[in-house]
Structure formats: structure tokens, C-alpha cells
Amino acid sequence: MVKNHTVKTLVKLFVKNSKEFTANQKLRLGATILVESILIANNPVNKIPVERLLRARNFEEFCKYPWGNETYDALRAAVEKIETTDLVKVQYGISGFIYAIQLWALSSVDQLGSFFGDEDEETQFPLCLHWIGTKSPTLDEVTKIAGNKKVVAKCILGDQELHSNLVEEDVDTEFGKVVDLVKRGYRLKRQDWRSGSVNIAVAEAEIEENNYGPGSDATDKEKIEFLTKQLEIYKKKVEKLEDRLGIRRETEKVKIFSIFVSCFK
């Protein structure tokens, strides 16, 4: 049965049927063994979850699967299960991508790196290239480390911009247009949220009708025309307000008096 397979049984199956299996079957079975035994570092006698075995039915989908997340999830789950009694055992197995813990220990704790790590000083990042391997410590070195009570762990995030040139900048121009519409006063409708898109032409028409601001790509001429139009609108609003308050004539008298006075200066 598929649900009873372990790494050990898969290896036996591969060896036993190596001549009968097709190239595709060997490829899928071999890939499963590599993932389970190296990436996830599963105990050879532990049963493999059925869902992980079934992913090998399609090799292309198998390769696209985020095994990195799977291995780190397995590592996190294994670490969370560690209890105090496990720490005093002579041996304790941890599944998942255990290499990550080794890299962290060698890099974050200077004493561990200097005593147990073999490093390439010219290559700092990524850490998997910085640490060439591990040394076989002597009993004195192990005793010295175990008795050290001033161990300091440092952050090892590394240089986040080191390989930024290898990542393409994802510029979403369509989303930028929507942001520009909102900045200019457009209010997203319920239909926009439901459909997951905005009709640019309709939004532009609404903005123009409501005298919202010009877009970020507008020319200087378009911006001046917009400002002129806005001034005319504000002027009409002021005139209406003056009519209601009965102060428009007084304003005109003040203007005429100012002009009259300026003629004598």
C-alpha cells in the first residue's frame, strides 16, 4: 500500500524493479527518495505521508511544488517538539532541512563557527557557500564550548541587496493607473471590488465630470487648463455666495474705489 511506504521501502522498491520500471517511473521514484531522505531528512523507517507520495504522479508538478516551504515546515515542527529530556539524550533525530540549523549555529555563534566550522573567508554570503564544511572537534574543544557561559548569538540576516540585481522589478502599470485614479478623487465602486478591475474610461469620465485633478501623466498645458477651469468654477461659486449674502455690490464698489485711488498715486 502507498500509505505504508518509508524511505527504506522506496529504496528497496527502486533496486528491485530497476529493470522493469520505465525511465519516467525511475525518475519520479528517485526524486521522491531524494526529497524524503535529503531535503526533508525523514527517518528511513518513518512512514511517508500519502499526500507527499502522490505528488510524484506528475513529475512536472512535482518539480514546481514549493519543497523549500515543506522542508522548513518539517524542521520547525521537529524543533517545536523538542523537550528538555531530549536534550540529555546521546542522540536525537530532527527531520526537515537540518542544514539550515547548522548554518545558523556556525554563523550566529562565533565560538561554534571558529571551533567546528571550515569557512571561506572571501565568500560571506550566501551562508551555504561561506561554510565549506564542519570539522571534527577534539574532546577538549567540546568541553571548552560546553563550559562557556558567555555565548552570544548575533543576527545573520545578511545583505538583502546583495543579489537584488538578479530579481526583476515587478512594475504593475495597471495597478498604478488605478492608484492614480483614486488620488485624483475616483471612488471605487462595489462592482469594481467584485470584478477585481476598474473601467479606466468610465473612471476618467467620472473624474472629468466631477472636476477632479489631472492624472500624473498630464502635460503642463492640461494642468494649466484644469487650473483655469477650476478658477472659473470657484469664481462662479463666489458670485453665487455674494448674491445670497448681498455683498457682491459692496465688493464691486471697493474694486472701483481702489482703481480710482490708484489713478492719483
C-alpha positions in Angstrom: 0.0 0.0 0.0 1.1 3.6 -0.7 0.4 4.7 2.8 2.8 2.3 4.3 5.9 3.3 2.4 9.1 4.6 4.0 12.4 5.8 2.6 13.8 2.4 3.2 11.0 0.6 1.4 11.2 3.0 -1.5 14.9 2.3 -1.9 14.2 -1.4 -1.9 11.5 -1.0 -4.5 13.8 1.1 -6.7 16.5 -1.6 -6.6 14.2 -4.5 -7.0 12.3 -3.1 -10.0 15.1 -1.0 -11.7 14.9 -3.1 -14.8 11.2 -3.3 -15.1 10.4 0.4 -14.4 10.3 2.9 -17.2 12.6 5.9 -17.3 9.8 8.1 -16.1 8.9 5.8 -13.2 12.6 5.7 -12.1 12.7 9.5 -12.4 9.7 10.0 -10.2 10.6 7.4 -7.6 14.2 8.6 -7.5 13.1 12.2 -7.0 10.8 11.2 -4.1 13.7 9.3 -2.4 15.9 12.4 -2.7 13.3 14.7 -1.3 12.4 12.5 1.6 15.9 11.4 2.5 17.9 14.6 1.9 15.6 17.7 1.9 13.1 16.6 4.5 15.7 14.3 6.1 13.0 11.9 7.2 13.9 8.9 9.3 14.3 5.9 6.9 11.8 3.9 8.9 9.2 6.6 9.3 6.1 6.4 7.2 5.9 9.0 4.4 2.6 10.9 4.3 0.4 9.8 1.4 -0.1 13.3 0.0 3.7 13.7 -0.4 4.0 10.4 -2.3 1.1 11.2 -4.6 2.8 14.4 -5.7 5.2 12.3 -7.7 2.4 11.2 -10.1 3.2 14.2 -12.2 6.9 14.9 -12.4 6.5 18.5 -13.8 4.1 19.4 -11.0 6.4 17.6 -8.5 9.3 19.9 -9.6 7.1 23.0 -9.3 6.0 22.2 -5.8 7.5 24.5 -3.1 9.6 21.9 -1.4 11.5 24.6 0.4 8.5 25.6 2.4 7.7 21.9 3.1 11.2 21.2 4.4 11.3 24.3 6.6 7.8 23.4 8.0 9.1 19.9 8.8 12.1 21.4 10.5 10.0 23.9 12.5 7.6 21.2 13.6 10.5 18.9 14.7 12.2 21.7 16.7 9.0 22.6 18.4 8.6 19.1 19.6 12.0 19.0 21.4 11.6 18.7 25.2 14.1 19.1 28.0 14.5 15.4 28.3 15.5 15.1 24.6 18.5 17.4 25.2 20.2 15.0 27.5 20.0 12.1 25.1 23.1 10.8 23.4 21.4 11.1 20.0 18.3 12.9 18.9 17.0 12.9 15.3 15.5 16.0 13.7 13.6 15.9 10.4 13.5 18.8 8.0 16.2 20.8 6.3 18.6 20.4 9.2 21.4 22.1 7.2 19.7 25.4 8.0 20.2 25.0 11.7 23.9 24.1 11.1 24.4 27.2 9.1 22.7 29.3 11.7 24.7 27.8 14.6 28.0 28.3 12.8 27.2 31.8 11.7 25.4 33.3 14.7 27.6 31.9 17.5 31.2 32.8 16.9 32.6 30.1 19.2 30.8 27.3 17.3 32.0 28.7 13.9 35.6 29.0 15.0 35.8 25.6 16.6 33.6 23.5 14.4 33.3 25.3 11.1 35.5 25.3 8.0 34.8 28.7 6.3 35.7 30.5 3.1 36.6 34.0 4.4 36.4 35.5 0.9 32.7 34.5 0.5 30.4 35.9 3.1 27.0 35.3 1.6 25.1 33.1 1.0 26.0 31.2 4.1 25.8 27.8 2.3 28.9 28.9 0.3 30.6 30.7 3.2 30.8 27.4 5.2 32.7 24.8 3.3 32.1 22.1 5.9 32.4 21.1 9.5 35.5 20.0 11.5 35.8 17.0 13.8 36.3 18.7 17.2 38.5 17.3 19.9 37.2 16.4 23.4 39.0 19.5 24.8 37.2 21.8 22.3 33.8 20.3 23.1 34.5 20.6 26.8 35.6 24.2 26.4 32.5 25.1 24.4 30.1 23.3 26.8 31.6 25.1 29.8 31.4 28.6 28.2 28.6 30.5 29.8 29.2 33.7 27.8 27.8 32.6 24.4 26.4 35.4 22.3 24.1 34.8 19.3 24.1 37.5 16.7 21.7 38.3 13.8 22.6 36.7 10.5 20.1 38.3 8.1 22.9 39.2 5.7 23.0 41.7 3.0 19.4 41.9 1.5 20.6 43.9 -1.5 23.5 41.5 -2.4 21.6 39.7 -5.2 18.9 42.3 -5.9 20.2 42.7 -9.5 19.1 39.1 -10.2 15.5 39.9 -9.3 13.4 41.7 -11.9 11.5 44.7 -10.7 7.8 43.9 -10.9 6.1 47.0 -12.1 2.3 46.7 -12.3 1.3 49.6 -14.6 -2.4 48.8 -14.5 -2.4 48.9 -10.7 -0.5 52.2 -10.9 -3.3 53.6 -13.1 -5.9 52.6 -10.5 -3.9 54.3 -7.7 -3.7 57.5 -9.8 -7.4 57.5 -10.4 -8.0 57.2 -6.6 -5.6 60.0 -5.9 -7.5 62.2 -8.4 -10.7 61.6 -6.5 -12.3 58.5 -8.0 -14.1 56.3 -5.5 -14.0 52.6 -6.1 -17.5 51.1 -6.5 -18.8 47.8 -5.2 -18.7 46.5 -8.7 -15.0 47.3 -9.1 -14.2 45.2 -6.0 -16.4 42.3 -7.2 -14.9 42.2 -10.7 -11.4 42.9 -9.5 -10.9 45.6 -12.1 -11.7 49.2 -12.9 -13.0 50.5 -16.2 -10.5 53.2 -16.9 -12.6 55.0 -19.5 -15.6 55.2 -17.2 -13.5 56.3 -14.2 -11.8 59.1 -16.3 -15.3 60.3 -17.4 -16.4 60.5 -13.8 -13.3 62.4 -12.8 -13.8 64.9 -15.6 -17.5 65.3 -14.8 -16.7 66.0 -11.1 -13.8 68.2 -11.9 -11.2 66.1 -10.2 -7.5 66.7 -10.7 -5.4 65.8 -13.8 -3.5 62.5 -13.9 0.2 62.1 -13.1 0.9 61.8 -16.8 -0.9 65.0 -17.7 1.1 67.6 -19.7 1.7 71.2 -18.4 -0.9 72.5 -20.8 -3.5 70.1 -19.5 -2.7 71.1 -15.9 -2.9 74.8 -16.7 -6.3 74.3 -18.4 -7.5 72.4 -15.4 -6.4 75.1 -13.0 -8.0 77.8 -15.2 -11.3 75.8 -15.3 -11.2 75.4 -11.5 -10.7 79.2 -11.1 -13.7 79.9 -13.2 -15.8 77.4 -11.2 -14.6 78.9 -7.9 -15.4 82.4 -9.3 -18.9 81.4 -10.1 -19.4 79.9 -6.6 -18.1 83.1 -5.0 -20.5 85.2 -7.1 -23.4 83.0 -6.0 -22.4 83.3 -2.4 -22.1 87.1 -2.7 -25.6 87.2 -4.2 -27.0 85.2 -1.4 -25.3 87.4 1.2 -26.0 90.6 -0.6 -22.3 91.7 -0.6 -21.5 91.5 -4.2 -22.2 95.2 -4.9 -20.2 96.3 -2.0 -17.3 94.2 -3.3 -17.6 95.9 -6.7 -17.7 99.3 -5.0 -14.4 98.5 -3.2 -12.8 97.5 -6.5 -13.9 100.7 -8.2 -12.7 102.8 -5.3 -9.4 101.0 -5.4 -9.0 101.7 -9.1 -10.0 105.4 -8.6 -7.4 105.8 -5.8 -4.6 104.2 -7.8 -5.1 106.8 -10.5 -4.0 109.5 -8.2 -0.8 107.7 -7.0 
